[in-house]
Amino acid sequence: GGVWEQILAGGILVWPILGLGLLALLLGLERLVSLWRHSTRVDVLLCQVIDLIHNGQITEAKRLANHTRGAAARVLARGLENAHLEQKKLKDVLSEALSRELPRLERFLPILAVIAAVAPLLGLLGTVTGMISTFEVITEHGTGDPKMLSGGISVALVTTQLGLAVAIPVLLFHALLSGMVDKMVSDMTRVALTLNNALHGVEFVRQADSTLVPHRCVHESCRFDELAAGQGGER
């Protein structure tokens, strides 16, 4: 069709731009599916695990976490496997579990960001190259044929148009995926904090929206006032 012919008229740099667009599409879809697989119904799972912990059923809580998919569930499982550790050591274990999950969630996101930046630059390079060729023609043959001149400029601008057409959706997709990752990291951090406190004497109550808030501390060593303030700040 006419559009495809117009794109191909943009020159050799059209192909790397199209290649980057295809690569971004494949990586973006892979990330979308992967993040969906790594997602967890955090509030529901956390409530179930905390209830089991309050009832002294650590083994059952561990089994539940191990049989639930998602990054937050793996952090919970890692923490429950080390439930015997003191609070500071358990915090280090949970931090390590969080650090292990983060690269899995952010995989390919830097590549998408690079594609969004490089595609319009390649388009601009194609346009500059095309304009140079057009001016070379003008130098040789003069400006006697305005149609030839405008046609050359039009072809030169195709690569910039194509580069922007690739970069804009990739940039939006990258922002969407980054937002999903940030939400999952926030959930994992909340899971780690709640689990550590629950295993070391803080009792939680479930609110109407299934979120948990600190209720009381059964160990004198708990810094309950600071904990309550921190939880309130997070919400």
N, CA and C of each residue as an Amber inpcrd file, in Angstrom:
protein
   705
   0.8260000  -1.1990000   0.0000000   0.0000000   0.0000000   0.0000000
   0.8610000   1.2500000   0.0000000   0.2200000   2.4300000  -0.0900000
   0.9220000   3.6900000  -0.1360000   1.7190000   3.9910000   1.1070000
   1.1770000   3.6420000   2.2700000   1.8750000   3.9270000   3.5310000
   3.1700000   3.1310000   3.6110000   3.0920000   1.8380000   3.2760000
   4.2800000   0.9780000   3.3300000   5.3510000   1.4640000   2.3530000
   4.9290000   1.8740000   1.1660000   5.8840000   2.3970000   0.1810000
   6.5360000   3.6830000   0.6830000   5.7310000   4.5130000   1.3580000
   6.2680000   5.7640000   1.9090000   7.3050000   5.4760000   2.9900000
   7.0130000   4.4680000   3.8340000   7.9590000   4.0950000   4.8940000
   9.2650000   3.5940000   4.2860000   9.1520000   2.7010000   3.2970000
  10.3480000   2.1350000   2.6670000  11.1670000   3.1980000   1.9540000
  10.5000000   4.2720000   1.5310000  11.2180000   5.3510000   0.8430000
  12.1220000   6.1320000   1.7870000  11.9800000   5.8950000   3.0850000
  12.7770000   6.6260000   4.0700000  14.2420000   6.2450000   4.0890000
  14.6030000   5.1760000   3.4010000  16.0160000   4.8080000   3.3340000
  16.3830000   3.6640000   4.2620000  17.6770000   3.4220000   4.3530000
  18.1760000   2.2480000   5.0650000  17.9120000   2.2980000   6.5690000
  17.8300000   3.4950000   7.1480000  17.6290000   3.6070000   8.5960000
  16.2050000   3.2610000   9.0300000  15.3030000   3.1010000   8.0590000
  13.9490000   2.6380000   8.3900000  13.9990000   1.2580000   9.0390000
  14.8990000   0.4050000   8.5480000  14.9300000  -0.9860000   9.0190000
  15.3530000  -1.1180000  10.4780000  16.4300000  -0.4580000  10.9300000
  16.7330000  -0.5510000  12.3680000  15.6290000   0.0350000  13.2530000
  14.9390000   1.0870000  12.7700000  13.8430000   1.6540000  13.5690000
  12.7000000   0.6490000  13.6850000  12.3440000   0.0150000  12.5560000
  11.3050000  -1.0210000  12.5900000  11.7330000  -2.2000000  13.4600000
  13.0230000  -2.5580000  13.3770000  13.5400000  -3.6460000  14.2160000
  13.4320000  -3.3270000  15.6960000  13.7610000  -2.0890000  16.0640000
  13.6360000  -1.6690000  17.4640000  12.1770000  -1.6980000  17.9160000
  11.2710000  -1.2870000  17.0190000   9.8470000  -1.3210000  17.3550000
   9.3610000  -2.7340000  17.6070000   9.7860000  -3.6800000  16.7590000
   9.3970000  -5.0780000  16.9340000   9.9830000  -5.6500000  18.2190000
  11.2590000  -5.3430000  18.4820000  11.9050000  -5.8110000  19.7130000
  11.1870000  -5.2700000  20.9460000  10.8310000  -3.9820000  20.9100000
  10.1230000  -3.3750000  22.0420000   8.7710000  -4.0390000  22.2630000
   8.0780000  -4.3690000  21.1760000   6.7780000  -5.0330000  21.2900000
   6.9210000  -6.3940000  21.9630000   7.9090000  -7.1750000  21.5230000
   8.1230000  -8.5090000  22.0930000   8.5170000  -8.4270000  23.5680000
   9.4620000  -7.5300000  23.8900000   9.9120000  -7.3970000  25.2780000
   8.7890000  -6.8700000  26.1710000   8.0130000  -5.9170000  25.6580000
   6.9140000  -5.3630000  26.4450000   5.8590000  -6.4020000  26.7610000
   5.5010000  -7.2180000  25.7740000   4.5140000  -8.2760000  26.0090000
   5.0520000  -9.3180000  26.9820000   6.3430000  -9.6560000  26.8340000
   6.9510000 -10.6170000  27.7720000   6.8990000 -10.0880000  29.1930000
   7.2120000  -8.7940000  29.3750000   7.1830000  -8.1800000  30.7070000
   5.7650000  -8.1510000  31.2690000   4.7910000  -7.8540000  30.4280000
   3.4030000  -7.7830000  30.8820000   2.9410000  -9.1420000  31.3970000
   3.2310000 -10.1940000  30.6260000   2.8590000 -11.5510000  31.0440000
   3.6230000 -11.9520000  32.2960000   4.9230000 -11.6490000  32.3280000
   5.7570000 -12.0290000  33.4670000   5.3210000 -11.3260000  34.7450000
   5.0330000 -10.0310000  34.6670000   4.6030000  -9.2940000  35.8570000
   3.2450000  -9.7850000  36.3380000   2.3860000 -10.1720000  35.4100000
   1.1040000 -10.7600000  35.8120000   1.3370000 -12.0680000  36.5660000
   2.2960000 -12.8730000  36.0940000   2.5960000 -14.1420000  36.7710000
   3.2450000 -13.9110000  38.1310000   4.0110000 -12.8220000  38.2610000
   4.6780000 -12.5200000  39.5340000   3.7530000 -11.8200000  40.5240000
   2.5620000 -11.4140000  40.0640000   1.6640000 -10.6670000  40.9510000
   0.9960000 -11.6010000  41.9610000   0.6080000 -11.0390000  43.0880000
  -0.0180000 -11.7920000  44.1700000  -1.1490000 -10.9520000  44.7570000
  -2.2150000 -11.6210000  45.1780000  -3.2610000 -10.9140000  45.9270000
  -2.7340000 -10.7250000  47.3510000  -1.9610000  -9.6690000  47.5040000
  -1.1400000  -9.4970000  48.7030000  -1.9700000  -9.4180000  49.9780000
  -2.9980000  -8.5860000  49.9850000  -3.7660000  -8.3870000  51.2160000
  -4.4250000  -9.6780000  51.6870000  -4.9980000 -10.4370000  50.7430000
  -5.6580000 -11.6970000  51.1040000  -4.6420000 -12.6860000  51.6570000
  -3.5210000 -12.8620000  50.9410000  -2.4880000 -13.8040000  51.3830000
  -1.9150000 -13.3980000  52.7320000  -1.6420000 -12.1130000  52.9030000
  -1.0380000 -11.6320000  54.1460000  -1.9710000 -11.8630000  55.3300000
  -3.2570000 -11.6050000  55.1310000  -4.2290000 -11.8420000  56.2080000
  -4.2520000 -13.3170000  56.6080000  -4.2460000 -14.2040000  55.6220000
  -4.2750000 -15.6390000  55.9140000  -3.0170000 -16.0750000  56.6600000
  -1.8620000 -15.5800000  56.1970000  -0.5920000 -15.9560000  56.8400000
  -0.5190000 -15.4280000  58.2690000  -0.9220000 -14.1690000  58.4780000
  -0.8680000 -13.5860000  59.8210000  -1.8130000 -14.3120000  60.7680000
  -3.0060000 -14.6990000  60.2780000  -3.9390000 -15.4780000  61.1040000
  -3.2980000 -16.7880000  61.5430000  -2.6220000 -17.4630000  60.6150000
  -1.9550000 -18.7320000  60.9450000  -0.8280000 -18.5110000  61.9500000
  -0.0720000 -17.4180000  61.7820000   1.0120000 -17.1150000  62.7250000
   0.4550000 -16.8560000  64.1170000  -0.6300000 -16.0940000  64.1970000
  -1.2440000 -15.8120000  65.5020000  -1.7360000 -17.0870000  66.1780000
  -2.0980000 -18.0800000  65.3560000  -2.5590000 -19.3610000  65.9040000
  -1.4150000 -20.3450000  66.1070000  -0.1890000 -19.8960000  65.8700000
   0.9770000 -20.7580000  66.0660000   1.1880000 -21.7810000  64.9680000
   0.5420000 -21.6060000  63.8300000   0.6260000 -22.5890000  62.7420000
   1.6360000 -22.1230000  61.6860000   2.8910000 -22.0660000  62.0910000
   3.9470000 -21.5810000  61.1960000   4.1150000 -22.5010000  59.9890000
   4.0490000 -23.8150000  60.2220000   4.2210000 -24.7750000  59.1250000
   3.1360000 -24.6050000  58.0680000   1.8940000 -24.4180000  58.5280000
   0.7850000 -24.2190000  57.5850000   0.9540000 -22.9010000  56.8240000
   1.4230000 -21.8640000  57.5230000   1.6640000 -20.5730000  56.8680000
   2.7400000 -20.7150000  55.7930000   3.7870000 -21.4830000  56.1220000
   4.8720000 -21.7090000  55.1610000   4.3540000 -22.4610000  53.9340000
   3.5140000 -23.4700000  54.1660000   2.9580000 -24.2450000  53.0570000
   2.0830000 -23.3610000  52.1560000   1.2890000 -22.4940000  52.7860000
   0.4280000 -21.5880000  52.0170000   1.2630000 -20.6540000  51.1460000
   2.3210000 -20.0870000  51.7040000   3.1790000 -19.1720000  50.9420000
   3.8780000 -19.8960000  49.7940000   4.3280000 -21.1260000  50.0580000
   5.0290000 -21.8930000  49.0250000   4.1150000 -22.2950000  47.8740000
   2.8130000 -22.4170000  48.1540000   1.8670000 -22.8460000  47.1230000
   1.1630000 -21.6710000  46.4580000   1.5960000 -20.4470000  46.7730000
   1.0220000 -19.2520000  46.1490000   2.0480000 -18.6630000  45.1950000
   1.5990000 -18.2930000  43.9960000   2.5330000 -17.7400000  43.0100000
   2.7930000 -16.2660000  43.3170000   3.8870000 -15.7770000  42.7910000
   4.1540000 -14.3460000  42.8840000   5.3600000 -13.9910000  43.7240000
   5.8860000 -12.7940000  43.4720000   7.0920000 -12.3210000  44.1530000
   6.8580000 -12.1310000  45.6460000   5.7280000 -11.5160000  46.0190000
   5.4360000 -11.2820000  47.4390000   5.3060000 -12.5980000  48.1890000
   4.7140000 -13.6080000  47.5480000   4.5770000 -14.9230000  48.1820000
   5.9450000 -15.5600000  48.4140000   6.8730000 -15.3660000  47.4770000
   8.2180000 -15.9260000  47.6600000   8.9510000 -15.2330000  48.8080000
   8.7500000 -13.9170000  48.9510000   9.3500000 -13.1980000  50.0810000
   8.7770000 -13.7190000  51.3940000   7.4620000 -13.9270000  51.4320000
   6.8240000 -14.4910000  52.6260000   7.3880000 -15.8680000  52.9530000
   7.4990000 -16.7090000  51.9330000   8.0060000 -18.0660000  52.1470000
   9.4300000 -18.0340000  52.6910000  10.2510000 -17.1540000  52.1360000
  11.6390000 -17.0250000  52.6000000  11.6880000 -16.5900000  54.0600000
  10.8210000 -15.6430000  54.4230000  10.7730000 -15.1940000  55.8120000
  10.2980000 -16.2790000  56.7540000   9.2800000 -17.0340000  56.3460000
   8.7310000 -18.0910000  57.2060000   9.7140000 -19.2450000  57.3780000
  10.5450000 -19.4880000  56.3580000  11.5800000 -20.5220000  56.4850000
  12.6150000 -20.1470000  57.5410000  12.7290000 -18.8490000  57.8200000
  13.6930000 -18.3610000  58.8100000  12.9920000 -17.7170000  60.0050000
  11.7970000 -18.2220000  60.3120000  10.9810000 -17.6400000  61.3870000
  11.6440000 -17.7470000  62.7570000  12.6180000 -18.6640000  62.8850000
  13.2820000 -18.8710000  64.1770000  14.3280000 -17.7910000  64.4790000
  14.6950000 -16.9880000  63.4810000  15.7460000 -15.9900000  63.6850000
  15.2350000 -14.8110000  64.5020000  16.1710000 -14.1170000  65.1490000
  15.7800000 -12.8940000  65.8620000  15.4280000 -11.8110000  64.8520000
  14.7670000 -10.7510000  65.3340000  14.1490000  -9.7780000  64.4400000
  15.1400000  -9.1190000  63.4860000  16.3160000  -8.7260000  63.9920000
  17.2860000  -8.0340000  63.1310000  17.8190000  -8.9600000  62.0410000
  18.1190000 -10.2170000  62.4070000  18.6290000 -11.1600000  61.4130000
  17.5570000 -11.5000000  60.3760000  16.3050000 -11.6320000  60.8480000
  15.2200000 -11.9140000  59.9150000  15.0190000 -10.7480000  58.9460000
  15.1940000  -9.5370000  59.4530000  15.0920000  -8.3580000  58.5860000
  16.1310000  -8.4190000  57.4710000  17.3580000  -8.8580000  57.8070000
  18.4120000  -8.9870000  56.7930000  18.0510000 -10.0500000  55.7580000
  17.4730000 -11.1690000  56.2240000  17.0590000 -12.2430000  55.3130000
  15.9810000 -11.7470000  54.3520000  15.0170000 -11.0090000  54.8940000
  13.9310000 -10.4820000  54.0660000  14.4440000  -9.4370000  53.0720000
  15.4070000  -8.6210000  53.5070000  16.0090000  -7.6370000  52.5940000
  16.7240000  -8.3330000  51.4440000  17.4010000  -9.4330000  51.7690000
  18.0860000 -10.2100000  50.7320000  17.0750000 -10.8180000  49.7530000
  15.9380000 -11.2950000  50.2910000  14.8880000 -11.8570000  49.4330000
  14.3100000 -10.7880000  48.5020000  14.1230000  -9.5830000  49.0400000
  13.6380000  -8.4670000  48.2150000  14.6380000  -8.1350000  47.1060000
  15.9190000  -8.1010000  47.4680000  16.9650000  -7.7870000  46.4870000
  17.0230000  -8.8380000  45.3810000  16.7140000 -10.0800000  45.7330000
  16.7310000 -11.1560000  44.7450000  15.5530000 -11.0370000  43.7690000
  14.4220000 -10.5620000  44.2590000  13.2300000 -10.4570000  43.4100000
  13.2930000  -9.2690000  42.4550000  13.9490000  -8.1980000  42.8750000
  13.9210000  -6.9500000  42.1000000  14.4320000  -7.1050000  40.6650000
  15.5850000  -7.7720000  40.4370000  16.0490000  -7.9270000  39.0450000
  15.0670000  -8.7080000  38.1770000  14.3630000  -9.6700000  38.7620000
  13.3690000 -10.4280000  37.9910000  12.2460000  -9.5170000  37.5090000
  11.8380000  -8.5920000  38.3720000  10.7340000  -7.7010000  38.0310000
  11.1620000  -6.6350000  37.0220000  12.3970000  -6.1440000  37.1480000
  12.8620000  -5.0380000  36.2990000  13.5260000  -5.5010000  35.0080000
  13.5430000  -6.8130000  34.7700000  14.2010000  -7.3640000  33.5900000
  13.6480000  -6.7170000  32.3110000  14.5260000  -6.3340000  31.4270000
  14.2200000  -5.7420000  30.1130000  13.7100000  -4.2980000  30.1740000
  13.3500000  -3.7810000  31.3440000  12.8570000  -2.3980000  31.4090000
  13.9190000  -1.3850000  30.9540000  15.1920000  -1.5510000  31.3470000
  16.2110000  -0.6160000  30.8290000  16.3340000  -0.6570000  29.3040000
  16.1590000  -1.8460000  28.7130000  16.2390000  -1.9550000  27.2490000
  15.1000000  -1.1750000  26.5970000  13.8940000  -1.2700000  27.1770000
  12.7600000  -0.5090000  26.6410000  13.0200000   0.9940000  26.7220000
  13.6270000   1.4280000  27.8270000  13.9460000   2.8560000  27.9790000
  14.9530000   3.3000000  26.9200000  15.9420000   2.4500000  26.6450000
  16.9490000   2.7800000  25.6230000  16.3010000   2.8540000  24.2390000
  15.4110000   1.9000000  23.9380000  14.7250000   1.9090000  22.6360000
  13.9180000   3.1930000  22.4640000  13.2100000   3.6020000  23.5380000
  12.4070000   4.8280000  23.4730000  13.2750000   6.0540000  23.2150000
  14.5260000   6.0200000  23.6900000  15.4350000   7.1570000  23.4810000
  16.1290000   7.0980000  22.1240000  16.4810000   5.8860000  21.6870000
  17.2900000   5.7360000  20.4700000  16.4530000   5.8620000  19.1940000
  15.2070000   5.3660000  19.2190000  14.3860000   5.3590000  17.9940000
  14.2280000   6.7530000  17.3730000  13.8610000   7.7940000  18.1420000
  13.7550000   9.1220000  17.5070000  15.0980000   9.6840000  17.0640000
  16.1800000   9.2920000  17.7590000  17.5070000   9.7570000  17.3360000
  17.9050000   9.1370000  16.0000000  17.5800000   7.8470000  15.8270000
  17.8280000   7.2130000  14.5290000  16.9940000   7.8860000  13.4430000
  15.7460000   8.2260000  13.7970000  14.8910000   8.9310000  12.8440000
  15.4710000  10.2690000  12.4510000  15.9980000  10.9850000  13.4400000
  16.6170000  12.2870000  13.1650000  17.8620000  12.1250000  12.2970000
  18.6400000  11.0780000  12.5740000  19.8220000  10.8050000  11.7550000
  19.4230000  10.5380000  10.3070000  18.3500000   9.7560000  10.1320000
  17.8620000   9.4840000   8.7790000  17.4150000  10.7490000   8.0720000
  16.7550000  11.6350000   8.8220000  16.2970000  12.9010000   8.2340000
  17.4740000  13.7820000   7.8270000  18.4640000  13.8880000   8.7140000
  19.6520000  14.7010000   8.4000000  20.3690000  14.1430000   7.1770000
  20.5060000  12.8090000   7.1310000  21.1530000  12.1690000   5.9790000
  20.3810000  12.4540000   4.6930000  19.0440000  12.3460000   4.7890000
  18.2070000  12.6140000   3.6130000  18.2860000  14.0610000   3.1630000
  18.3380000  14.9750000   4.1290000  18.4370000  16.4040000   3.7810000
  19.7740000  16.7130000   3.1090000  20.8380000  16.0800000   3.5920000
  22.1550000  16.2770000   2.9640000  22.1140000  15.8220000   1.5110000
  21.4940000  14.6440000   1.2850000  21.3760000  14.1370000  -0.0930000
  20.5670000  15.0880000  -0.9600000  19.4860000  15.6440000  -0.3740000
  18.6390000  16.5880000  -1.1210000  19.4210000  17.8330000  -1.5140000
  20.2040000  18.3630000  -0.5690000  20.9860000  19.5680000  -0.8740000
  22.1060000  19.2860000  -1.8730000  22.6080000  18.0540000  -1.8750000
  23.6060000  17.6850000  -2.8850000  22.9880000  17.7190000  -4.2830000
  21.7360000  17.2460000  -4.3630000  21.0220000  17.2820000  -5.6520000
  20.8100000  18.7260000  -6.0970000  20.4360000  19.5910000  -5.1280000
  20.2310000  21.0150000  -5.4430000  21.5270000  21.6410000  -5.9520000
  22.6470000  21.2670000  -5.3190000  23.9490000  21.8110000  -5.7170000
  24.2810000  21.4350000  -7.1580000  23.9330000  20.1830000  -7.5170000
  24.2600000  19.7030000  -8.8620000  23.3090000  20.2410000  -9.9220000
  22.0020000  20.2160000  -9.6090000  21.0040000  20.5160000 -10.6450000
  20.2520000  21.8230000 -10.4270000  20.5380000  22.5100000  -9.3210000
  19.8250000  23.7530000  -9.0430000  18.4260000  23.4810000  -8.5150000
  17.6330000  24.5390000  -8.3980000  16.2840000  24.4190000  -7.8260000
  15.2160000  24.5400000  -8.9090000  15.5370000  24.0590000 -10.0820000
  14.6060000  24.1920000 -11.1900000  13.3470000  23.3630000 -11.0400000
  13.4160000  22.2660000 -10.2710000  12.2530000  21.3830000 -10.1250000
  11.8100000  21.3710000  -8.6650000  10.8710000  22.2500000  -8.2810000
  10.4140000  22.3010000  -6.8790000   9.7960000  20.9830000  -6.4130000
   9.1530000  20.2550000  -7.3480000   8.5150000  18.9870000  -6.9770000
   9.5600000  17.9780000  -6.5080000  10.6950000  17.9260000  -7.2120000
  11.7700000  17.0170000  -6.8190000  12.3340000  17.4090000  -5.4550000
  12.4630000  18.7100000  -5.2410000  12.9990000  19.2090000  -3.9680000
  12.0720000  18.8570000  -2.8030000  10.7740000  19.1280000  -2.9660000
   9.8260000  18.8340000  -1.8880000   9.6960000  17.3370000  -1.6560000
   9.8050000  16.5610000  -2.7510000   9.7500000  15.1030000  -2.6090000
  10.9180000  14.5800000  -1.8030000  12.1120000  15.1230000  -2.0450000
  13.2880000  14.6990000  -1.2910000  13.1770000  15.0330000   0.1820000
  12.6680000  16.2180000   0.4960000  12.4920000  16.6160000   1.9030000
  11.4480000  15.7350000   2.5810000  10.3630000  15.4430000   1.8570000
   9.3010000  14.5910000   2.3980000   9.8360000  13.2120000   2.7580000
  10.6240000  12.6360000   1.8480000  11.2260000  11.3210000   2.1110000
  12.1660000  11.3930000   3.3130000  12.9130000  12.4850000   3.4180000
  13.8630000  12.6340000   4.5290000  13.1550000  12.6700000   5.8770000
  11.9570000  13.2450000   5.9080000  11.2200000  13.3760000   7.1730000
  10.5300000  12.0830000   7.6070000  10.4550000  11.1030000   6.7020000
   9.7800000   9.8380000   7.0250000  10.4320000   9.1490000   8.2150000
  11.7610000   9.1450000   8.2700000  12.4380000   8.4210000   9.3500000
  12.1730000   9.0610000  10.7150000  12.1240000  10.3870000  10.7680000
  11.7930000  11.0510000  12.0360000  10.3750000  10.7010000  12.4660000
   9.4520000  10.7150000  11.5120000   8.0690000  10.3470000  11.8090000
   7.9940000   8.9180000  12.3450000   8.7180000   8.0140000  11.6940000
   8.6960000   6.6120000  12.1080000   9.3500000   6.4290000  13.4780000
  10.4680000   7.1390000  13.6940000  11.1420000   7.0490000  14.9900000
  10.2540000   7.4940000  16.1360000   9.5200000   8.5870000  15.9330000
   8.5880000   9.0700000  16.9620000   7.4180000   8.1090000  17.1360000
   6.9550000   7.5260000  16.0250000   5.8440000   6.5730000  16.0940000
   6.2220000   5.3320000  16.8940000   7.5000000   4.9690000  16.8790000
   7.9810000   3.8470000  17.6960000   8.2030000   4.2890000  19.1420000
   8.8380000   5.4480000  19.3220000   9.2730000   5.8700000  20.6600000
   8.1140000   6.1970000  21.5960000   7.0770000   6.8510000  21.0940000
   5.9950000   7.3140000  21.9770000   5.2650000   6.1530000  22.6520000
   4.7740000   5.1410000  21.9070000   4.1210000   4.0200000  22.6000000
   5.0680000   3.2270000  23.4940000   6.3400000   3.0960000  23.0740000
   7.3090000   2.3780000  23.9180000   7.5050000   3.1120000  25.2390000
   7.5790000   4.4400000  25.1790000   7.7370000   5.2440000  26.3930000
   6.5340000   5.0840000  27.3190000   5.3350000   5.1060000  26.7500000
   4.1220000   4.9260000  27.5530000   4.0720000   3.5270000  28.1600000
   4.4510000   2.5230000  27.3700000   4.4600000   1.1380000  27.8470000
   5.4790000   0.9680000  28.9720000   6.6360000   1.6100000  28.8130000
   7.6700000   1.5550000  29.8480000   7.1630000   2.1740000  31.1430000
   6.4490000   3.2920000  31.0420000   5.8950000   3.9360000  32.2360000
   4.8720000   3.0350000  32.9200000   4.0290000   2.3630000  32.1330000
   3.0370000   1.4360000  32.6850000   3.7080000   0.2880000  33.4280000
   4.7040000  -0.3310000  32.7880000   5.4010000  -1.4630000  33.4010000
   6.1740000  -1.0300000  34.6430000   6.7990000   0.1450000  34.5940000
   7.5300000   0.6540000  35.7620000   6.5860000   0.8860000  36.9330000
   5.3900000   1.3930000  36.6410000   4.3960000   1.5790000  37.6920000
   3.9760000   0.2650000  38.3210000   3.8210000  -0.7710000  37.4980000
   3.4780000  -2.0990000  38.0210000   4.5910000  -2.6320000  38.9190000
   5.8410000  -2.4460000  38.4800000   6.9850000  -2.9050000  39.2830000
   7.0500000  -2.1590000  40.6120000   6.8690000  -0.8400000  40.5820000
   6.9080000  -0.0450000  41.8160000   5.8370000  -0.5120000  42.8000000
   4.6380000  -0.8110000  42.2870000   3.5490000  -1.2930000  43.1480000
   3.9150000  -2.6310000  43.7800000   4.5190000  -3.5280000  42.9930000
   4.8910000  -4.8450000  43.5100000   6.0150000  -4.7400000  44.5330000
   6.9690000  -3.8450000  44.3000000   8.0520000  -3.6350000  45.2720000
   7.4890000  -3.0800000  46.5720000   6.5510000  -2.1430000  46.4630000
   5.8990000  -1.5900000  47.6550000   5.1650000  -2.6760000  48.4270000
   4.4680000  -3.5590000  47.7020000   3.7540000  -4.6670000  48.3510000
   4.7230000  -5.6170000  49.0440000   5.8410000  -5.9320000  48.3840000
   6.8190000  -6.8430000  48.9840000   7.4310000  -6.2430000  50.2450000
   7.7120000  -4.9400000  50.2120000   8.2690000  -4.2690000  51.3910000
   7.2870000  -4.3150000  52.5500000   6.0130000  -4.0770000  52.2420000
   4.9760000  -4.1260000  53.2860000   4.8270000  -5.5410000  53.8430000
   4.8840000  -6.5250000  52.9580000   4.7960000  -7.9260000  53.3830000
   5.9410000  -8.2710000  54.3260000   7.1620000  -7.8640000  53.9530000
   8.3350000  -8.1680000  54.7770000   8.2320000  -7.5210000  56.1540000
   7.8240000  -6.2540000  56.1950000   7.6910000  -5.5400000  57.4650000
   6.6290000  -6.1740000  58.3530000   5.4680000  -6.4590000  57.7680000
   4.3620000  -7.0410000  58.5340000   4.7230000  -8.4240000  59.0550000
   5.3410000  -9.2450000  58.2010000   5.7210000 -10.5970000  58.6210000
   6.7200000 -10.5560000  59.7650000   7.7490000  -9.7250000  59.6350000
   8.7780000  -9.6430000  60.6780000   8.1720000  -9.2260000  62.0120000
   7.2820000  -8.2500000  61.9780000   6.6500000  -7.8040000  63.2210000
   5.6990000  -8.8530000  63.7860000   4.9730000  -9.5470000  62.9060000
   4.0390000 -10.5780000  63.3700000   4.7730000 -11.7360000  64.0340000
   5.9450000 -12.0770000  63.5040000   6.7260000 -13.1840000  64.0780000
   7.4060000 -12.7960000  65.3810000   7.4180000 -11.4950000  65.6870000
   8.1060000 -11.0490000  66.8980000   7.1830000 -10.2630000  67.8190000
   5.9430000 -10.7100000  67.8830000   5.0820000 -10.2750000  68.9700000
   4.0630000  -9.2140000  68.6850000   4.0260000  -8.6610000  67.4680000
   3.0090000  -7.6490000  67.1760000   1.7600000  -8.3450000  66.6440000
   0.6170000  -8.0690000  67.2660000  -0.6450000  -8.6130000  66.7800000
  -1.3150000  -7.5960000  65.8630000  -1.9260000  -8.0950000  64.8060000
  -2.5770000  -7.2320000  63.8210000  -4.0720000  -7.5110000  63.7910000
  -4.8320000  -6.5060000  63.4140000  -6.2680000  -6.6960000  63.1960000
  -6.5750000  -6.3710000  61.7400000  -7.5690000  -7.0780000  61.2140000
  -7.9510000  -6.9030000  59.8200000  -9.0160000  -5.8230000  59.7090000
  -8.8040000  -4.8810000  58.7860000  -9.8030000  -3.8500000  58.5490000
 -10.8120000  -4.3180000  57.5000000 -11.8210000  -3.4930000  57.2630000
 -12.8810000  -3.8680000  56.3260000 -12.3500000  -4.0820000  54.9120000
 -11.2810000  -3.3620000  54.5430000 -10.7270000  -3.4950000  53.1900000
  -9.6520000  -4.5700000  53.1000000  -9.5860000  -5.4480000  54.1110000
  -8.6510000  -6.5860000  54.1750000  -7.2110000  -6.1870000  54.4450000
  -6.9460000  -4.9050000  54.7190000  -5.5910000  -4.5200000  55.1070000
  -5.4000000  -4.7830000  56.5940000  -4.1370000  -4.9000000  56.9980000
  -3.8040000  -5.1980000  58.3920000  -3.1980000  -3.9720000  59.0520000
  -3.5770000  -3.7260000  60.3090000  -2.9600000  -2.6510000  61.0810000
  -2.5040000  -3.2240000  62.4170000  -1.3900000  -2.7070000  62.9940000
  -0.9320000  -3.1890000  64.2950000  -2.0000000  -2.9480000  65.3590000
  -2.2200000  -3.9680000  66.1920000  -3.2410000  -3.8680000  67.2340000
  -2.5960000  -3.7020000  68.6040000  -1.7550000  -4.6630000  68.9680000
  -1.0500000  -4.5490000  70.2420000   0.2100000  -5.3960000  70.1710000
   1.1030000  -5.1420000  71.1050000   2.3860000  -5.8350000  71.1360000
   2.4240000  -6.7380000  72.3570000   2.7020000  -8.0080000  72.1470000
   2.7210000  -8.9430000  73.2690000   4.1200000  -9.1060000  73.8530000
   5.1220000  -8.5050000  73.2140000   6.4820000  -8.5300000  73.7460000
   6.8540000  -7.1330000  74.2050000   7.4710000  -7.0170000  75.3700000
   7.8590000  -5.7000000  75.8760000   8.9180000  -5.0360000  74.9930000
   9.6630000  -5.8600000  74.2510000  10.7560000  -5.3110000  73.4410000
  10.2620000  -4.6070000  72.1830000   8.9870000  -4.7590000  71.8370000
   8.4750000  -4.1690000  70.6020000   8.3760000  -2.6560000  70.7230000
   8.7770000  -1.9620000  69.6740000   8.6420000  -0.5020000  69.6280000
   7.3120000  -0.1960000  68.9430000   6.2160000  -0.4320000  69.6560000
   4.9020000  -0.3940000  69.0180000   4.5350000   1.0000000  68.5280000
   4.8890000   2.0300000  69.2960000   4.5290000   3.3920000  68.8940000
   5.1530000   3.7490000  67.5430000   6.4450000   3.3690000  67.3870000
   7.1300000   3.6510000  66.1250000   6.5210000   2.8390000  64.9890000
   6.1730000   1.5750000  65.2920000   5.5890000   0.7040000  64.2800000
   4.2640000   1.2680000  63.7920000   3.4080000   1.6610000  64.7320000
   2.0960000   2.1930000  64.3680000   2.2390000   3.4610000  63.5280000
   3.1980000   4.2990000  63.9100000   3.4280000   5.5320000  63.1480000
   3.9000000   5.2040000  61.7380000   4.7920000   4.2090000  61.6320000
   5.3060000   3.8180000  60.3200000   4.2200000   3.2410000  59.4400000
   3.3600000   2.3820000  60.0070000   2.2780000   1.7980000  59.2250000
   1.3000000   2.8700000  58.7790000   1.0330000   3.8170000  59.6870000
   0.1150000   4.9010000  59.3380000   0.6660000   5.7430000  58.2200000
   2.0130000   5.9670000  58.2510000   2.6440000   6.7570000  57.1990000
   2.5680000   6.0680000  55.8590000   2.6810000   4.7040000  55.8490000
   2.6450000   3.9720000  54.5950000   1.2790000   4.0480000  53.9370000
   0.2590000   4.0080000  54.7480000  -1.0660000   4.0460000  54.1910000
  -1.4420000   5.4420000  53.7780000
